[in-house]
Amino acid sequence: MTIPLPKTTPTGSRLRDQVREILARTLARVEAAAVLTELDLVRRESLGKSGTLMMVRRQIGQLDEADRKSVGEAVTSVQQELAAAFTAREQELLDAEPVLAEPFDVTLPAIPAGQGCLHPSVQMMYDLNDAFGTLNFTVYSGPEISSEQFEFDYLNFPPDHPARESMDTYWLSGSAGKSGVERLCLRPHLTGASVRYMLSHGAPMRFVYPGRVYRNESTDARHERAFFQYEVLVVDRDVPLTAGKFLVDTILRTVFGRPVETRMRTGFFPFVEPGFEIDMKCTVCNGAGCRTCHQVGWLEVMPGGVPHPNVLRAGGLDPAEWTGFYVNVGLDRLVMMRYGIDDVRLMHSADIRYLSQFK
């Protein structure tokens, strides 16, 4: 309950009376408070920034110089007395709280904290890194913000290729009207990193480069806007196509712990010549047909092929001397096959129920 203050010009005696009245009424309310919330309300109404005691303090400046000191001392004294009363009453209320129905043994061990785990895509990336590490492959990492030059120009994409448009690629603001190295984007694939590696390391080379990529496309059971890829590249003077088959077998055997049935179909990709689309039998339905594989029994998991001569030239290599083989893995799709997941959107949902299955 707020005590009304006089509207007339304050005097020292009137304010001192007001302070004494505030003290008496507040002490009575403190003693009568039965719960902590009620006590906190009394505290705010008396000692708060808009409380009655603060309203008195604000009027001290209107007093004669002779009264200012005595009223100020009275306000400070009452403030300290009330603060002590609030503390004492709060402790009394806390002591009066009902005790536990049963004794609590503080020596008992605590409930163990939940154990975290790696995301399944990250775990698979580590598994593949280990597998290729035993084959003396280097693990490379490129920037997620790249440019039109590395992601399209150096990879032999024609100037009018639809992948360059905003419907497929996330172009950074400020890139409109620019081209080449000045037109920045979130990398839509990892392949541009191969040219970066060639330029900095030369040939021969064998390396892998995992990472997240970004596509401006609609999501469904098999497609996401941000997802993981895993690329493998070998460049040497003599790399037969059988080396590409060996890379594919290594990847799938690492993922599934057993040989996996695959097929290779001729495919076109600007950065390889010849190019292949590599499918594996769907492990969700075992080839019978389901939503994940669009009822065909097979799932495309990776493109591959020989680096196009223009890509080798962009990397500072002579295509008459050097050749190689690319494999570009859709890492999330392999995780789907490994664990029988039928919707890639679960991979990036941050649903603890989903993630807790992989401990």
N, C-alpha and C positions, 0 to 999 in steps of 0.2 A: 504494500500500500504506500503510495507516494504522499509525502507530507507537503501540502501547498505552501509556497513561500509568499510572503507579503509583496504586493505590487507597488507599495509606497517606497520612497527613497530609503535605502537601508541605513540603519544606525548600528553602532557597535553593540549596544545593549540588546537590540532586537535580534541580531544575528547570533549573539551568544546564547540567548534564550532558544533560538531555533536549533542550534547545535545540541543543546542539552535535551531538547525534545526528540530530536533524531536519535540520539543515543538511547534514551529510555525506550522509545517505541521499537527500535531495531533490536535491542537486547531481548525484549519480550517476544518478538517474532522469531528470533534465533532459538530461544528456548522452546518455543512452541512447534518449531519445524520437526516434522515426523519422518521425512524422507529427504534424501540428498537433493532431489530435484527442487523441492520446496525451499531448501536452504540456499541453493544456488540462485533462485529467484530473488530471495531477500538480499543476497549479496549484491546482485546486479542493481537492484533498486536503491541501495544505500551507498555502495562504494563504486559503482560503475561510472563510466564516462558521462552518462546522463542521469546519474543517481542524485539523491537529495543532498548528500554531503558535497558533491562537486558543484551543485547549483549554489550552495552557500559560498564555496570558495571563489566562484566567479564574481561574487558581489563585493569581495574584500577591496578590490581596487576603487570602489566608489566611496569608501569610508575616509574619514579624516585620518591624517597620518598617525595620530595618537592611538586610534582604535585598530589600525591594521595589524599591528604586531600581536595584540592580545587575542583578536579573533582568529588570526592565522595559527597561533599556538593552540587555541582551543580546537580548531578543526583538525590539526595534525594529531593531537592527543586522542580525540574521539576516533579518528581513522585507525590509529594503532590499537586502541582498545577493542574496536569492532573486529578488526582483522584477527586478533587473538581469540575473540569469542567465536568467530566463524570456524577457526581451526579446531578449537576444542570441541565444538558441537559436531563438526564433521567426523572427528575421531570417535566420538560417542556413538554416532549413527553407524559408522563402519563396524565398531565393536559389537553392535547389537544385531548385525546381520546374522541370519540363521547359519549354523554350522552344517557341514556335510552330514548326510544321514549315516555314512560309514566313515571310519577313520581313513585318512589318505596317507599312504606310505610314500614319503618323499624320496626314499632310497631305491624305489623301483626304477628300472631302466626306462628311458623315454620310448615312445612309439617310434620305430625307425622311419626315417625320411624316405619318401619315394625315390626310386632309382631312375635316373634319366637314361636316355639312349640316343644313338645317332638316328637321324632321319634315314629311311631305307635307301633313298637315292644317294646320300652322302656315303653310307656304308658300302654301297655297290661301287661307288667311285674309288674308295680306298681299296676294295678288293681288286679292281682292275689295275689300279696303280701298282699294287704289289705284284700282280701277275706279269705286267709288262716290265716292271723293275727287274725281275729275274731274267728278262730277255735283253737287258741293258738299254732299255728305253728311258729317255729323259722325260720328266714331268714338267710341262711348261704352262704358264698362266699368262693370258693376255688381258688387256683392259676391256671393261664392259662398255665403256663409251668409246666408240670408234668413228670412222668416217666413211663416206661414200667411196673414197679412193681404195681403202683396204677391203671393204666389204663387197664392193661391186666392180670397180674399175680394174683392180688387180686380179680379180677372179674371173675375168672374161665375160662379165654380164653385159649384154648389149645396152646402149644408152636408153632404149625404149622398153627395157624389160619391166614387167609389171611389179616385180619384187622391189623396185626402187620407189614405188609410189607409197603414199601414206597409208593406203589400205593394207599394206603388208608390213611396213617398217615404221618404227617410232623415230621420227626425226626430231631433234632437239629444237626448241624455240630459238629463233635467230638464224636458223639455217636456210630459211626461204630465200630463193634466188641465188644461193651459193652452190658450188659444185666441188667435187674432188675432196681434197684434204680439209677444206673449210666447211663442208656440209657434214655436220656431226649427227650421230644416231646412236641409239642403243643397239648393240650388235645383234643382228637377226640370226646369226649362225656363228660357229667357231672357226670356220674355214679361213677367214681373213687373218687369223693369227698365224697360219702357216707361212704366209708371205713375210710377216714380221720376223718369224723365226729364221727363215731362209736368209733374209737380209742381215741378220745379226750373227748367225752361226755358220752360214755356208753349208756346203755338202762335203761328204755324205752325212746323213742324219737319220735318226730314228727317235721319234718322240711322240708323246701323248699330251693332249691338252683338254682337260675337263673344265666345265663351267656352265653358268646359267646364260640363256639367250632369251630374246624377247621378240614376240611376233604380234602384230596388230590384227588379231583374228578372233572369230567367235569361238567360245569354249563349248566342248561337248565331251563325250566319254573318252575320246582319244586325243583331244587337242586342248592346250592351255596357252595363255598369253606369255607366261614366263615358265620356262622348263629347263631341264638339264640336258646337255649333250656331252658326248665324249668322242673326241676325234683322235685318230691314229694316223701317222704319216711316216712312211719310209721313203727315203730318196737315196739312190745309189746309181752306179753306172749300169748295173744289170739287175733289174727286179722283175722276175717273172710273175705272171698272173697267179701262179700257184702260191706265191707269197701272200697275196691278198686273201686267198682261201685259208691260209694258215692263220692270218690275223683274225678272221671271222671265227674260225674254230676255237682259237685261244679265248676270245671274248666270251663266246657262249658256253664253253666248257667251264670257264671261271665262274660265270653267273649261276649256272644250273648244276654244276658238279658232275655232269655227264654229257656225252655227245648229244647234240640237238640237231634234228632234221631241218635242213635249210634248202633254199632254192635261190638261184641268181637269175634275174631277168635283165635284159638289156634296158637301160634307162638313159635319159638325157639330163645332164647337169652341166651348166656352162663351164665349170672349173675342172672337169675331167673328160678324158677322151682316150679310150672308150669308158663309158659309165655303166654302172650296174645298180639295180635295186635288189637288195638282199632281204628275203623273207624267211621267217621261221614258222614252224607249225605252232598254232595257237595252243598254249598250255592251259588256258581257261576252259576250253571245250575239247581239247585234244584233237582238234581238226574237224570236229563235227559241225561247227558253225555257231556263232553266238554274237551278241551285240558288240563285243570288243573287236572281233575280227570282221564285222559286217557280214556275218553268215558265210564267209568263204573258207574258213578253216586256217587261213594264213594271215600273218601280221607283218607288215613291213617294219623292220627295225633299224635298218641302216642302208644308206646309199654308199657306194664305193666306186673306185675306178682309178685310172692312171692320171696324175696331174696333167692338165692341159699345157701344151707348150707355152702359151701366153702367160700362164701362172708361173711357170718356172722362170721365164724371162723377167717377170715382175719381181721375182725373188733374187735376181742377179745370177741365174744359172743358165747354162747353155743347154737347151732341150736336145741338141744333137749328142750331148755327152751324158746327160743325166736323165733318169726316169724314176718312177716310184709307184706307190699305191696309197690311196686314201681309204680310210674307213670312217664314216661319220655315224655314231651310235646315238639313237634316241634313248637316253639313259632311263627316263621315266617309264618308257614303254617296256624296257627290259625288266624293270622292277615289277611292273604289272604282271609280266609273264612269270617272274620268279615266285611271286606270292599269290598268284591267282586273283589279282585285283581287276575289277571290270570297269573302273571309272577313274581316269587320270586326275580328275578334279579333287579326289580324296587326298592326293599326294601333297596338295598345297592348301588344304583346308584348315590346318592348325587344330584339327579335332583331336583332343587328347585320347579319346577312346580309340581312334585309329592308330595314332602313333604308339600307344602303349603296347600294341601287339608285337612290336619289334624289339622288345627288351631281350 
